[in-house]
Amino acid sequence: MQQYTKDDDGRLNNFAREPKMYQAEPIDAAQKRNYLIIASVGAFLVVGLIALASVIS
């Protein structure tokens, strides 16, 4: 489905379709736990890579 407007001179203006807006829902306890696990694994990987780089150099 094309969405366009036509001005007085007969030219067409095409616009991108905008997505529907929705309210973000607050995170629950399970999502908080998952974020904490992901953050701790990421921090462990970063610290491990820094330690590995310092040992190698």
Secondary structure, DSSP 8 states (H G I E B T S, - for coil): ---EEE-TTS-EEE--------------HHHHHHHHHHHHHHHHHHHHHHHHHHHH-
